[in-house]
Amino acid sequence: MPPLPPELVTEILLCLPVTYLLRFRCLSKSHCAEIDSPDFAKDHLNRSIQSKTGQKLIIHNVGFMDQTDFYYAELDDNLEDAYLLNNPLKSSRRCTSVCGSCNGLFLLGIFVKDQNMDFALWNPFTKKYKKLPPCPVQTNPGFKRFMCFGLGYVSATNDYKIVMISKVRKSNDDDDVCFQVWVFSLNSNSWRRIQDVEDELTSRVGLYANGALYWETEYKCVGFDITNEVFFDLPLLSDFGPTSIYHDSMVVFGANLCSPVIRNDPNGIEYYLRVSDNGGEVAGGSWRKEFTLEGERNILFDWPLPLAYSKKGDSILVNKGNVIYWYNFENQKRTRVEILGFPHVPTYNFHVCSESLASPGNDSAFDGRAEEVIIEDSKDDSEADSD
């Protein structure tokens, strides 16, 4: 049988899950170079998003016994089982926070000395992570609860940027404060201070969607253009008749910002997406109604948060108060999801993402599992060749 054309081999590889691709790195130097290339990682992620394959639900317990464990469940397998992931920042005394996520990468952080944070950029699917150099900002004691974070991606330069916003006292006067903004570039492996932000942010973790990070303030939503590194005010929902708009319940749904709208009609909650008008990332955009969850009660601070569409698109996965269920649009039926394999603790956080080959950096390390798999596979292959 003649060998397959290289372009056909690439098409086959792009359809495979990350676990298989990690093993196939051992087939040859050319396969390894292709799978490790940034262009292949980008194409593989885009293929997964378009085909709605390789979607994972990342689950982590929050503040339980001062430890944080991470698990994942397969949306393709209907979320039947959860599997434990290694936490590269796991400590017996400190909790790990998720400070942002983008393209299958997670920004993890733990507080140190109550004044700053240790960060790691982590890909739970390749098991690689990179501990970041400390941010030069010196946050005043007692201000750590005002620290805000975010992780975003610049496609033109294939660069990941981390944003840290910290409340800093400029003098002995308690009212003389500023909100310093620091940006870390993965390509340059360094932090830079940029122009301060004027508004005090009320949400800690920025939501990344369409080339920008978004945080809430007391009265509005503030965006940060991750490419040009400038802040802007997000036009809020309006002209929808008598409504109550709760932007503090915004989430990222797919690749767009999603916000619930509560009308005077108590029979359901409408959800709107912020989408680009001209195909661009940040410039332009408008709100459009995406779906309605009928029969939901409007309970303050307990909104149903959409997580993902089903593969057929006829249902949506919803998180409400740590309860996960599928909502069917046609019959309005709710089917609770029981995921086996992780402990019952008071509070969880959930993140839906597509598994990816995105690299945390050239000097990243394995979290202790993937390296063993690759080495063992390589040994097996070499022994088979010698036989």
N, C-alpha and C positions, 0 to 999 in steps of 0.2 A: 504494500500500500504506500503510495507516495506521501511525503510529509505534508501536513496541512500548511496553507499559506500563513505567514506571520500575522496578517491582519485578522484572519479567522481565529487564530489562537488567542489574540488579544480580546476579541469579542466574547469568546468562551470564558476567559478569565474574568472579564468584567461582570459576568453573571453569577460568579461564585461568592459565597459568604467569606468573611474575613478569616475565619478559622481555617478553611481550606487554602486560602491564598498564603497564609503564613507557612503552611506545610509545603506548598509548592515552590516556595523560595529555595528549597533544597534541591530542586530538580536540576538546575543549571545556573551558571553565573548570569546568563542573559535573562532568564526568568526572574531571578532575584533582583537584578537591576531594574527591570520593567516594573515589577510589583512595588519596589521601593521608590519609584519616581513620583514626584509631586503631581505630574500630569495624570498618571494612572490613578492616583488616589482621588484626584478631583473628578475624573470621569467615572470612577467606581461609585463615588458618593452620589453623583447626579443620576446614575442609572438606578441606584437603590431608591432614591426619592421618587423618581418618575414611575417606577414599577411597584412602589409601595412594598418592597421586600426588605428583609433585614431590619425591620423596625423592632426596637427594644424598649421595654419599660424599665427604667432604672429606679430602684427603690432604695431609700436609705432611712434608717431610724434616726430620730433627732433627739439628742440630749439624753439618751437612755444609758444609765450607769456610766456617764462620762465617756462613752465610746460611740463610735459611728461605724456601722457595718453597711456595706453596699451589696445589693443583689440585682440581678436582672431576670426578666421574664420575656419570652418570645411572644410578640403579638401574632406572628404567623401560626403559632401553636395554640392560639386562643388563651394565652396566659395561664396555662395549667400549673407550671412549676416555676419556682424561683431558684436561682443558682448564686452561690456566694462569690463575690469578687474580692480580690485583695485590695485593701485600702493603703496606698503608699504612705499616707500620713498618719496611720492609726497610732494612737497613743493611749496608754492606760490611764492618763490623767486629763486629757484634753479632747474635746469634741471636734470633729472635722465638719466644716461648713462647705456647702457647694456655693461658690461665689460667682458662678457663671457657667454657661455651656454653649457650644457652637460646633457644628459639623462633627459631632461625635466626640469632641474633646470637652473635658470638664476642668474647671478651675477650682481647685480645692484649697482651703485655707484653715489654719489654726492660729489662735491668738497666742502671742508670746509676750510675757512681761506686761500684759494689759495695755501696751502702747502700740504694738504693731502686729503684723501677721506674717507667718511663713506660708508661702504659696507653692503649689505644685500644679503643673499642667499635665493632665492624665488622660490617656486613651484606654478605657477599660476593655476594649476589644482586641487591641494588639498587646495589652499589658505593659505598655511603655509609659513612663512618666519622667518629668523634668522638674527638679526643684529650682525655683527662680531665685535670683539674687535679691536680697532685702531691698524694699523700697526705702529711699533716703528720708522720706517724711518722718517727722517726729511728732506723733499724735500726743496731745496732752492727756495725762491720766484722767480717767473719768469720761473721756470723749469717745471711747472705742465703739459705743453703740451708735455713733454718728458716721462711722466709716461705711462707705458704699463701694461696690465693685462691679465689674462687668468684663465679659470676654467677647471679642468680635473678630471679624475676618475681613481682610482686604484682598479681594480676588486678583486685582491687577498686579500685585507684587507677591501674591501667595504668602501673606504675612498675617500672623495672629497678634492681636493687640489686647493687652490687659489694662483696664482703667481702674485706678484707685482714687477715691475722693475722700478727703479727711478733713474734719473740723479741727482747726488749729487756733490756739489763742496767740494773738500777736503781741500782747503786753499783759501787764498785771490786771488790767481792766477786764472783768468777766464778759463785758459786752463787746470787747474789741477782738473779734474773731474773723477768720476767713475760711473758705472752703477750697483747700488746695487740690489740684487735679494733677495726677501723675499717670503717665502712659508708659507701659512696657512693650517694646517691640521684640517679638521672638527672633526676627531676622538679625537685629543688632545686639540682642541679648543685654539690653540696658534700659534703665528708667530715664524718663525725661519729664520735667515739670512744664506744664503748659499754663495757659491763662486760667485763673480761678473761675469757679462757677459762682454766680450770685445767689442762687436760691438754695435754701437748705432742703435736701432731699429726704423724703420720708420712707422710701423703700430702699432696702440695702442692696439687693441684687438687680442689676440692670438686665432688661429683657432684650435679646438681640434679634432683630428682624429687619430684613431688607437693607442691610448695610449700616444700621444704626443701633445704638443702645438707648433704652428708654427707662427713665425712673419717674416716680411720682413726687410731686411736692404737695404742700397743703392745699393748693388751689388749682394746680395744672399738671400737665405731663411735660417733661423735658427730654429732648432727644440729643444724642451725641453722634455726629457724623464720624464714623470710625476711620474713614479715609482721609478727610480733610481736617479732622480733629477740631471741630467747632460745635458749639451747643446751639440748639434751636428749640423753639416752643412747638409742640405738636398741636395742630388744629384739632379741637375736640369735636365730639359728636354734637350735632345741632340740627335744628329743623326737622325733628322727628315727632312733633306734636308734644302733648303733655307727657313728659318722661322724667325719670330719675336716673341719672347716669353715674355709674360707679367705676371710675377709672382706676381706683385702687385695687380692683379685682381683675386687672388686665393680665393676660397670659399670652404666650406665643403658641399659636396653633398652626401647624404646618410651618410655613416660612413667614407668616404674617402676624401682626399684632391683633389680638382679639379682645373685645371689651363687651361686657354685658350691659343691656339697657333694660331698665325696669319701667314698664308703662303703668298707667293707672289701672289697666286691666290686670287683675291678679292671677290670671289663669296660666301664665307662662312667662319665660324670660327669653328675650331676643338677644342674639349675639351678632356683633358686627366685626368685620375684618377691615384693617387698614391696608389697602392694596395700592400698588403703583398704577398711575394712569398711563404712563408712557413707557413702561417696561424698565425704567430706571430703578436704582436702588433707594436713594433717599429723596431726590428731587421729585416733587409732585406726589400726588396720592390722594385717595379719597376713602371714605368709609362706605362699606356696602353690607347689607344684611346677608348673613350666611345661613343661619338656621334658627329655629325656635325650639326650646325645650318646653313642651306643653305640660301643664299640671304641676309645675314646680312652684313651691311657696317662696315668697320673697322674704327670706329671713336674713337680717343684717349680719354680715361677716360670715355667712355660710352659703355663699353662692356655689352652685355646681360649676366646676371648672372643666372645660373640655380638654381632652388629652390627644385623641387621634380618631380619625375615621377608620371604620372597618375596611378591609380590602375591597369589598363590593361597593362600599359607599352608602349602604342602606342603614348603617348604625354608627353611633359615635360612642367612644369610651369617655366616661365622665368620672371625676373624683369629687365626692361631696363628703366632707368631714371624715376623711380616711376610709370611706367606703367607695369601692370601685364598681361601676356597673356599666353595661351596654344599654344604650337607649336606641330603640328602633323607631325610625321616623314614621313608618307606615302605620304600625299599630300602637305606637306610643308605649310599648312594653319595655319595662326595665328588668334586666337580668343581672343579678349580682354576680360578681366575679370572685371566686375563691381561689387564691393563689397559694399553693402549698410550697413549703420549703424555707420559710423564714419565720423568726419568732414573733409572737404577739407583743407589741410594745405600744405605749400610748399614742405616739405620733410618728407619721411617716411623711416623707416628701417623695413626689413622683416626677420623673422626667421622661418624656418620650423622645427618642432620637433614632436616626438610622445609623447602624454600625458603619464604621469608616476606617480607613487606613491613615487618617490624618496624623502627622508626626508631631509630637510635642517638642521636637528639636533634635539636632544632630548629636548632641551629647546626652540624650535621654538614656534611661536605664530601664531594665525589666523589673517588674514588681515581684519576681520570684517564681513565676509559673511558666510564662511563655518561653523563656530562655531554655528551660529544661525540655520542653516539648520539641523545640527546634533542634536542639543538640541531639536528643535521642533519635528523632527522625533522620537526622543527617547520618548518625552512626549506622542505623538500620540500612539506609540506602547504600552506604559504602560497603557494608558487609555483604549485601545482596550482589553488588557489582563484582566483588572479589570471588564470590561463589560461581 
